[in-house]
Amino acid sequence: MRKLLRWPVLRWVVLGVAVVFVAIQLVPVDRSSPPISAEIPATPEARAVLRRACYDCHSHETRWPWYGRIAPVSWLLARDVRNGREELDFSTWDQYTTRRRVRKLKEILEQVAEGEMPPWFYLSVHREAVLSAEDRETLRKWVLSMPEWGTASGEHREVGDVRLHQLREVGVGHPHGVLVRAGVERDPVVGRHGRADPHG
């Protein structure tokens, strides 16, 4: 008797879940791509790496996958893109001050060298975005060639020299292309994600 009673309850539970799933699909999700103000200057090689590994979250050229239209996954993707653009937007590079550009370039140098970007959860579904040692070296050369880097302080320049040493000693040819800090201390002014300077 109890077994017979469970089936109607189970059907109502399944029906309720289905109704909720359909209902949340009606919640609007912003997947817009604002106009590109000015694309960040880059060599063809560096731009190819940036497009493959960075642009989905850090530009106005986001490629939305099919599952990005299914809630609640769509909510998470939209949040990640929104946060990524707020942190660094290659499509509005011309709107950044020189100081902020230098800080962002330094963060790129650090996070790419340490394997923090792209993040692991993005790489889990975008294997083409995995950076090889050669990709990291391409990005390092691009950062150090940027005009803004020429205005960087000695402290920022030292970061570039340290990353060059790390790439030579550990990164290039390393099977995983992931670098270690080798005892280098982080800039006390700018944190791991540049939180000390959100707009400057």
N, C-alpha and C positions, 0 to 999 in steps of 0.2 A: 504493500500500500504506500509506504513512504517513498519507494522507488518511483511509483507512478506519479506521485505528487512533485517529484523533483523535475520531471520533464517540462511541465508548464512553467515552472519557475525559471528553468534554464533558458527556455525559449524567450521569456520576457527579458531576461538579462541580455541575451544576444541581440534581441530587437532594440533594447535600450542603447547598447553600445553602438549599433549600426546607425541609429538616429543621431546620436551625439557626433559620430564620425562625419556623417553627412552635413550636420549643422555647422561644424567648425570649418568646413570647406567654404562656407559663405562669409567667413570673417575676411575682410579685405587685407591684402598684403601688398606693401609698396615694393614693387620690383622695377621701379622707374630708373632710367639712366639719364641724369641731368646732362645738359650740353657740356662738351669738353671746352674748358676755358683756354688751356694751352697745355699740350702734352709735354711731359718732362723731356729735356734734351737727352739723347742717349745714342750710342753707337748702334748700328744694326744688330750686332751680336748681343749687346747688353739688352736691347729692347726685346729681342726674341726671348731671352731668358725671363725678363720681367713679364711679358705677356703670358708666358707659359706657367709661371709660378706665382705671380703677384697680382696681376691685373684683376682677377675675379673679385678680390676684396678691397683692392686699393686703387681703383679707377672707376670711371663711368662706362667701362666696356665689359661689365660683368656678363659672364656666360651662365645663364640660369639653366641648370639641368632639369630633366623632366620631373624628378622627384621634388624639385624646388617649388612645384605647384600643388603639392599635397600636404595639407596641415596634419600634424603640427610641425613637420620637417620644414615646411616653407617659412614658418615663424622663426625658427632657429637660423636658417640661412639668411633671411632678411636682416635679422639682428646682427649677424656676423659681418655682413656687407656694410651695414650702417656704421657699426663700430670701427670697421677697418678703414672706411673712408674718412671718418672723423680723426682717426689716428694718423693716417697718411693717405693722401689722395694725389696720385700722379697726374690726374686730369685737371687739377687746379694748382699746379706747382707755381704758376706765375703769381698767384695770390699770396704766397708765403713770403715773409720777410727774409732777408739774407741770413739773419741769425737762426731763424727756424729751419731754413734749408740746411744750414751747416749741421744743426742738431739732428735732423732727420737723416742726413747722409751718414753721420756717425752711427746712428742707431742701425741703419741698414748694414753698415760695415760690421758692427758687433753681432747683430742677431743672425745674419747670414753665416758669418764665420763660426758661430757657436752652434749652428743647427737649429736655432729657435724658430726660424722662418724659412719656408712655410711651416705652419704648425702641424703636428703629427696627425690631428684629426682630419685636416684637409688632405694630407698626403695619403691617408687611408683609402680615400675614394678618388684621388687624382694622382695616380702613380706617375703620370707624365710630368708632374711638377717637382719630382724629386731632383734636388740639385747635385750634380756631380762636382768633383773637385775642380774641373775645368770651368763649370758654370760659376762657381764661387770666385774663381780667379778672374773671370770675365767681369763679374759685378764689382770686384775690388778695384780693378783697373779703371772701370767706368767711374766709380765714386771718386777716386783720387784724381781723375781728369776733369771733374766738374769745376767750373769757374768759381763757385762758392767755396770749394775746398781750399782754393788759393788764399781766401780771406780768413781761414780758420786759424785759431790760436795755436801756439806751440803744443798745448796739451792735446788738441784734436789731431794735430799732425802726428804726434807720437802714437796715437791709437792706430793710425794708418800704417806706421812703421812696424808696430807690434803685429798687426794682422798680416803684413807681408812676411814677417819672420815666421809666424805660425803656419801660413800657407806653404812656405818653403819646407819647413821642418816636419809638418804633420799632414796638412791638407792635401797637397797635390800628390796624386797617386795613392792616397789612403783609400782602402776598400769601401769605406762608408762616407768619406768626404766630410767627416765631422771633426771639428777642431776642439782643442782644450784651451783653457785659459792660461796655462803655464804660469800661474801665480800673479797674473796681471790684475791690479785692483781696478774696480769700476769707478768712473767719474762720479764723485760725490754729489755733483750738482744735478746730473741727469741720471735718472734711474734706468732700470732695464727697459722700460717702455716709454721713456721720456715724459713721465707724468709731471715732472717739475715744470715743464714748459708746454702747456697744452696749446697755446696760441702764439707764443712769442718766439 
